[in-house]
Amino acid sequence: MANLSSEEDAPLVHQQMFKVEMNEGPLSKLVVAILMALLFMYINSIMFHTLLSKPVFRELPRYILFAHMLCNDTVLLLMVSLLYLLSLYLQKVPKAVCALIILIAATTVRISALNLGFMSLERYVAICFPLRHSEMASKKMTGVLIVIMWILGVLSPVIDILFPLIRNPESFGKPMFCTYDSFFLASWQIVVFDAIHSFYFVSVTFMIVFTYVSVVVAARSASTDKDSATKAQRTVLLHFGQLLLCLNSLLYETIERAMAKVSSSRLFMDLRYMNYLFILLLPRCLSPLVYGLRDNAVRPLFLYYVRCGYRKVKPSVATH
C-alpha cells in the first residue's frame, strides 16, 4: 500500500510545481508553444489536403503512409497541447475523459515511430525489389500495415487504463489531474511501460538501419537506378534522425518523472517546457519537411495550396 500511495501522489507533486511557475513567470512561453502547435497542425493539414487532391497519391503506398503519418501527428499535436494546457492551469477532468485523452495521445506517440519504420521498409522494397514493388507494397498491404500499427500502438495504453478501471471502477467518475502516471497503480506497470517502449525503439531502429544498409548496397549496384537509390538513402537517413527524436517522445514520461525528483520547482518547469517544445512538438514539424517538401510531386502542389492557388502547377509522380 505504501508503494501504491507513493505512485498515486507523484502526479500531484508535479501539479504543485506547475502552480509556482504560473504565479511567477509570464505567459510568453505558453503563447509560443501554442502558436507553434497551431502552425504545425496548419502545415500538416495543408500537406494532407495536398495528398488528397490527386488520385495517384491515394494509390501509391509511400503517399498513403505519409498521409497516415500527417494525420497521426496532427491528432498527437492536438492531444499533447490539450494535456499541456490542462496541466498549466491545474484543471481537473473526469478520470474517464482523461483516460480517453491519454489513450489517444499515447497511441499516436507509438504509431509515429512505427510509421517511420514502415515508410523506410517501403523505400527498401522500391529500390531493392523494383519489379516486385507493386506486388509487395500494394494498397491492400499498406492498409494491413496501418491496422497492425494501430493494434501495436494501442496495446500498452489499453492495459494501463484497464487495470485501474478493474481495480477501482468508481474512480473513473471522479475529477483528477490528467497525467499518464495517475494510471500507474503498481510497479509492474512502469516496468511493462518501459519494456514496450524499448521494444518499439529497438525494432524500428533495426528496420531503419537494415533499410539504410540495404539501400547503400543497392546504390553501388550497376543494375540499380543511381538517382533513386541515392535519394532513398538520404530519405532513410533523415528518417533515422527523426526516429531519434521520436525516441525522446517515447521517453517523455520517464524523463519528466526523473526531472520532478531532482529539480527545483522553477528549474523543473523550465526543463518541462523545453521537453514539451523540442521533444513532443519539434518531431511533428519534420514530417512535411523531410518527406513532403523533398518530393518533386508533392512540393509544387503544397506550395500551390499555401499560396491559395496563386500559380498553377503540373507535378510529376513516379510510380515507385
C-alpha positions as CSV (number, residue, x, y, z in Angstrom):
1,M,0.0,0.0,0.0
2,A,2.9,2.3,0.6
3,N,4.2,1.9,-2.9
4,L,0.7,2.5,-4.3
5,S,0.2,5.7,-2.3
6,S,3.6,7.0,-3.4
7,E,2.8,6.4,-7.0
8,E,-0.7,8.0,-6.8
9,D,0.9,11.1,-5.2
10,A,3.5,11.6,-7.9
11,P,1.3,13.5,-10.3
12,L,0.1,15.8,-7.5
13,V,3.7,16.7,-6.8
14,H,4.0,17.7,-10.5
15,Q,0.9,19.9,-10.3
16,Q,2.2,21.7,-7.2
17,M,5.3,22.6,-9.2
18,F,3.1,23.9,-12.1
19,K,1.4,26.4,-9.8
20,V,4.7,28.0,-8.8
21,E,5.6,28.7,-12.4
22,M,2.2,30.1,-13.3
23,N,2.4,32.6,-10.4
24,E,6.0,33.7,-11.2
25,G,6.5,33.6,-14.9
26,P,4.9,35.4,-17.9
27,L,2.6,33.7,-20.4
28,S,5.0,34.2,-23.3
29,K,6.3,30.6,-23.2
30,L,2.7,29.3,-23.3
31,V,1.9,31.6,-26.3
32,V,5.0,30.4,-28.2
33,A,4.2,26.8,-27.5
34,I,0.5,27.0,-28.6
35,L,1.3,29.1,-31.7
36,M,4.0,26.5,-32.7
37,A,1.5,23.7,-32.3
38,L,-1.1,25.5,-34.3
39,L,1.4,26.3,-37.0
40,F,2.5,22.7,-37.3
41,M,-1.1,21.5,-37.4
42,Y,-1.9,24.0,-40.1
43,I,1.1,22.9,-42.2
44,N,0.2,19.2,-41.7
45,S,-3.4,19.9,-42.7
46,I,-2.3,21.6,-46.0
47,M,0.0,18.7,-46.7
48,F,-2.7,16.2,-46.0
49,H,-5.1,18.1,-48.3
50,T,-2.4,18.1,-51.0
51,L,-2.2,14.3,-50.8
52,L,-6.0,14.0,-51.1
53,S,-6.1,16.4,-54.1
54,K,-4.7,13.8,-56.6
55,P,-6.0,10.2,-57.1
56,V,-2.4,9.0,-57.7
57,F,-1.4,10.0,-54.2
58,R,-4.2,7.8,-52.8
59,E,-2.9,4.8,-54.7
60,L,0.8,4.7,-54.0
61,P,2.0,3.1,-50.7
62,R,4.5,5.8,-49.8
63,Y,2.0,8.6,-50.1
64,I,-0.6,6.6,-48.1
65,L,1.9,6.0,-45.3
66,F,2.9,9.7,-45.4
67,A,-0.8,10.8,-45.3
68,H,-1.3,8.5,-42.3
69,M,1.7,10.0,-40.6
70,L,0.4,13.5,-41.1
71,C,-3.0,12.6,-39.7
72,N,-1.5,10.8,-36.8
73,D,0.9,13.6,-35.9
74,T,-1.8,16.2,-36.1
75,V,-4.0,14.3,-33.7
76,L,-0.9,13.9,-31.4
77,L,-0.2,17.6,-31.5
78,L,-3.8,18.3,-30.5
79,M,-3.8,15.9,-27.6
80,V,-0.4,16.9,-26.1
81,S,-1.3,20.6,-26.4
82,L,-4.6,19.9,-24.6
83,L,-2.7,18.0,-21.8
84,Y,-0.1,20.8,-21.5
85,L,-2.9,23.4,-21.1
86,L,-4.7,21.3,-18.5
87,S,-1.5,20.9,-16.5
88,L,-0.6,24.6,-16.6
89,Y,-4.0,25.7,-15.5
90,L,-4.5,23.0,-12.9
91,Q,-7.7,21.9,-14.5
92,K,-9.2,18.6,-13.2
93,V,-11.2,16.5,-15.6
94,P,-13.2,13.3,-15.0
95,K,-10.9,10.3,-15.0
96,A,-12.9,8.7,-17.9
97,V,-12.3,11.8,-20.0
98,C,-8.6,11.8,-19.0
99,A,-8.4,8.1,-19.9
100,L,-9.6,8.9,-23.5
101,I,-7.2,11.7,-23.9
102,I,-4.3,9.6,-22.6
103,L,-5.3,6.7,-24.8
104,I,-5.2,8.8,-28.0
105,A,-2.0,10.6,-27.1
106,A,-0.1,7.6,-26.0
107,T,-1.2,5.5,-29.0
108,T,-0.3,8.2,-31.6
109,V,3.2,8.6,-30.0
110,R,3.9,4.9,-30.5
111,I,2.4,4.9,-34.0
112,S,4.6,7.8,-35.0
113,A,7.7,5.7,-34.5
114,L,6.2,2.6,-36.2
115,N,5.1,4.6,-39.2
116,L,8.7,5.8,-39.8
117,G,9.9,2.2,-39.8
118,F,7.3,1.0,-42.3
119,M,8.0,4.0,-44.6
120,S,11.7,3.1,-44.6
121,L,10.8,-0.5,-45.5
122,E,8.6,0.7,-48.4
123,R,11.6,2.6,-49.8
124,Y,13.7,-0.6,-49.3
125,V,11.3,-2.6,-51.4
126,A,11.1,0.1,-54.1
127,I,14.9,0.3,-54.5
128,C,15.9,-3.3,-53.9
129,F,12.9,-5.1,-55.5
130,P,11.6,-2.7,-58.1
131,L,10.0,-5.4,-60.2
132,R,8.0,-6.8,-57.2
133,H,7.3,-3.4,-55.6
134,S,3.7,-3.2,-56.9
135,E,3.1,-6.7,-55.5
136,M,4.9,-6.4,-52.2
137,A,3.8,-2.8,-51.4
138,S,0.3,-2.8,-52.7
139,K,-2.5,-0.6,-51.5
140,K,-4.1,-3.5,-49.6
141,M,-0.8,-4.4,-47.9
142,T,-0.4,-0.8,-46.8
143,G,-3.8,-0.9,-45.2
144,V,-2.9,-4.1,-43.4
145,L,0.3,-2.4,-42.1
146,I,-1.7,0.6,-40.8
147,V,-4.1,-1.7,-38.9
148,I,-1.1,-3.6,-37.4
149,M,0.4,-0.2,-36.3
150,W,-2.8,0.7,-34.5
151,I,-3.0,-2.6,-32.8
152,L,0.6,-2.4,-31.6
153,G,0.2,1.2,-30.6
154,V,-3.0,0.9,-28.6
155,L,-2.0,-2.3,-26.7
156,S,0.1,-0.8,-23.9
157,P,-2.2,2.2,-23.1
158,V,-5.3,0.0,-23.0
159,I,-3.6,-2.3,-20.5
160,D,-2.5,0.7,-18.3
161,I,-6.1,2.1,-18.4
162,L,-8.0,-1.1,-17.9
163,F,-6.0,-2.2,-14.9
164,P,-7.1,0.8,-12.7
165,L,-10.6,0.5,-14.2
166,I,-10.9,-3.1,-13.0
167,R,-9.3,-2.3,-9.6
168,N,-11.4,0.8,-8.9
169,P,-14.2,1.5,-11.4
170,E,-15.8,4.1,-9.2
171,S,-12.8,6.4,-9.6
172,F,-13.4,6.9,-13.3
173,G,-16.3,9.3,-12.4
174,K,-14.2,11.5,-10.2
175,P,-12.2,14.6,-11.3
176,M,-8.4,14.3,-11.4
177,F,-5.2,15.9,-12.7
178,C,-4.7,14.3,-16.1
179,T,-1.3,12.6,-16.4
180,Y,-0.3,9.2,-17.6
181,D,1.3,8.5,-14.2
182,S,-2.0,8.6,-12.5
183,F,-3.0,5.3,-14.1
184,F,0.1,3.5,-12.7
185,L,-1.2,1.7,-9.6
186,A,1.5,-1.0,-9.5
187,S,5.2,-1.1,-10.1
188,W,4.9,-3.8,-12.8
189,Q,3.0,-1.2,-15.0
190,I,6.1,1.0,-15.1
191,V,8.3,-2.0,-15.9
192,V,6.0,-3.0,-18.8
193,F,5.7,0.6,-19.9
194,D,9.5,1.0,-20.2
195,A,9.9,-2.5,-21.7
196,I,7.4,-1.9,-24.5
197,H,8.9,1.5,-25.4
198,S,12.4,-0.2,-25.6
199,F,10.9,-2.9,-27.8
200,Y,9.4,-0.3,-30.1
201,F,12.6,1.7,-30.4
202,V,14.9,-1.3,-31.0
203,S,12.5,-2.8,-33.6
204,V,12.1,0.5,-35.5
205,T,15.9,1.2,-35.3
206,F,16.6,-2.2,-36.7
207,M,14.2,-1.7,-39.6
208,I,15.7,1.7,-40.5
209,V,19.4,0.6,-40.1
210,F,18.7,-2.5,-42.1
211,T,16.9,-0.4,-44.8
212,Y,19.7,2.1,-44.9
213,V,22.5,-0.5,-45.3
214,S,20.5,-2.3,-48.0
215,V,19.8,0.9,-50.0
216,V,23.5,1.8,-49.7
217,V,24.5,-1.6,-51.1
218,A,21.9,-1.3,-53.8
219,A,23.2,2.2,-54.7
220,R,26.5,0.6,-55.6
221,S,24.9,-2.0,-57.9
222,A,25.1,-1.4,-61.6
223,S,21.5,-2.6,-62.1
224,T,20.0,0.0,-59.8
225,D,18.8,3.5,-60.6
226,K,21.5,5.6,-59.0
227,D,19.5,8.7,-58.6
228,S,16.5,6.9,-57.0
229,A,18.8,4.9,-54.7
230,T,20.7,8.0,-53.6
231,K,17.5,9.9,-52.8
232,A,16.1,6.9,-50.9
233,Q,19.4,6.7,-49.0
234,R,19.1,10.3,-47.9
235,T,15.4,9.9,-47.0
236,V,16.1,6.8,-44.8
237,L,18.9,8.7,-43.1
238,L,16.6,11.6,-42.3
239,H,14.1,9.1,-41.0
240,F,16.7,7.8,-38.6
241,G,17.3,11.3,-37.3
242,Q,13.5,11.7,-36.9
243,L,13.4,8.4,-35.1
244,L,15.9,9.6,-32.5
245,L,13.5,12.5,-31.8
246,C,10.6,10.0,-31.6
247,L,12.6,8.0,-29.1
248,N,12.6,11.1,-26.9
249,S,8.9,11.3,-27.3
250,L,8.5,7.7,-26.1
251,L,10.7,8.6,-23.1
252,Y,8.8,11.8,-22.3
253,E,7.0,10.5,-19.2
254,T,10.2,8.8,-17.9
255,I,12.2,12.0,-18.4
256,E,9.5,14.1,-16.7
257,R,9.4,11.8,-13.6
258,A,13.2,12.0,-13.3
259,M,13.2,15.8,-13.6
260,A,10.5,16.1,-10.9
261,K,12.6,14.2,-8.4
262,V,15.9,16.0,-8.8
263,S,14.9,19.6,-9.8
264,S,13.7,22.6,-8.0
265,S,10.2,23.8,-9.0
266,R,11.4,26.6,-11.3
267,L,14.0,24.5,-12.9
268,F,11.5,21.7,-13.4
269,M,9.1,24.0,-15.2
270,D,11.8,25.3,-17.5
271,L,13.0,21.8,-18.3
272,R,9.4,20.6,-18.8
273,Y,8.8,23.4,-21.2
274,M,11.9,22.5,-23.2
275,N,10.9,18.9,-23.0
276,Y,7.4,19.7,-24.4
277,L,8.7,22.1,-27.1
278,F,11.6,20.1,-28.5
279,I,10.7,16.5,-27.8
280,L,6.9,16.5,-28.5
281,L,6.4,19.4,-30.9
282,L,9.6,19.5,-33.0
283,P,9.5,16.0,-34.4
284,R,5.9,16.6,-35.6
285,C,7.0,19.5,-37.8
286,L,9.8,17.4,-39.5
287,S,7.3,15.1,-41.3
288,P,6.3,17.6,-44.1
289,L,9.8,18.9,-44.3
290,V,11.6,15.5,-44.5
291,Y,9.2,13.6,-46.7
292,G,6.9,16.2,-48.3
293,L,9.0,19.2,-49.5
294,R,11.7,16.9,-50.8
295,D,9.2,15.1,-53.1
296,N,9.1,16.6,-56.5
297,A,5.4,15.6,-56.9
298,V,4.2,16.9,-53.6
299,R,6.2,20.1,-53.2
300,P,4.7,22.2,-56.1
301,L,1.2,21.2,-55.1
302,F,1.9,22.0,-51.5
303,L,3.2,25.4,-52.4
304,Y,0.2,25.9,-54.7
305,Y,-2.2,25.4,-51.8
306,V,-0.1,27.5,-49.4
307,R,-0.3,30.4,-51.9
308,C,-4.1,29.8,-52.1
309,G,-3.9,28.8,-55.8
310,Y,-1.9,31.8,-56.9
311,R,0.1,29.8,-59.5
312,K,-0.9,26.6,-61.3
313,V,1.5,23.7,-61.2
314,K,1.9,20.4,-63.0
315,P,3.6,17.9,-60.8
316,S,5.1,14.6,-62.0
317,V,4.7,11.4,-59.9
318,A,6.9,8.4,-60.1
319,T,5.2,5.0,-59.6
320,H,7.8,3.8,-57.1
